Amino acid sequence: MALDDVQTYCDNGIWKTRWRNSTEPFSAGRNKHQQISQGATVAQWYGVDHIVINPDGTVAEHNSYRYRREPEAQAS
């Protein structure tokens, strides 16, 4: 399974977290800091990037946790 980055964003005043290419959040509600923490935790678990988007659409943070991923097995 290919893993995608995690994105935390604000939608109509509600902070949400989703897989970057998904339209559905896997976490919503709470406040901004709790959603950012949730997104960072999931990104760390899966070894992907966590991107925080400001309400105006600009990138506030972009943190990479890819160094934590196990190297993929190479075919011999």
C-alpha positions in Angstrom: 0.0 0.0 0.0 1.4 3.4 -1.0 1.3 5.8 1.8 0.3 9.5 1.3 1.1 12.5 3.4 -1.1 13.8 6.3 -2.6 17.2 6.0 -4.2 19.4 8.8 -6.4 22.2 7.6 -9.2 24.5 8.5 -12.6 24.1 6.8 -15.3 26.6 7.7 -13.7 27.3 11.0 -13.3 23.6 12.0 -9.8 22.1 12.0 -9.5 18.7 10.4 -6.9 16.1 9.5 -6.9 13.8 6.5 -4.7 11.9 4.1 -3.5 14.5 1.6 -5.3 13.1 -1.5 -8.5 12.2 0.4 -11.6 14.3 0.5 -12.7 12.9 3.9 -11.0 13.8 7.2 -10.1 11.0 9.6 -10.2 13.5 12.5 -12.2 16.7 13.0 -13.3 19.0 15.7 -11.1 19.9 18.7 -8.9 22.9 18.4 -6.1 23.7 16.0 -3.3 22.5 18.3 -5.0 19.2 19.0 -5.6 18.6 15.3 -1.9 19.4 14.5 -0.8 17.0 17.3 -3.1 14.3 15.9 -1.8 14.8 12.4 1.8 14.8 13.5 1.3 11.6 15.5 -0.3 9.8 12.5 2.5 11.0 10.2 5.1 9.7 12.6 3.4 6.3 12.9 3.4 5.9 9.1 6.7 7.7 8.4 5.2 10.3 6.0 5.1 14.1 5.9 2.7 16.2 7.9 1.5 19.4 6.2 -0.4 22.1 8.1 -2.4 24.5 5.9 -3.5 27.9 7.1 -7.2 29.0 6.7 -6.0 31.1 3.7 -4.6 28.1 1.9 -0.9 28.8 2.5 1.4 26.2 4.1 2.1 27.0 7.7 4.3 23.9 8.5 5.7 21.0 6.5 7.4 18.4 8.7 8.9 15.2 7.3 8.9 11.9 9.3 10.1 9.8 6.3 13.4 9.1 8.0 11.5 6.9 10.4 10.3 4.5 7.7 11.8 1.2 7.2 13.6 0.9 3.9 11.4 -1.0 1.4 12.6 -4.5 0.5 14.5 -4.5 -2.8 14.0 -7.3 -5.3 17.1 -9.3 -6.1 
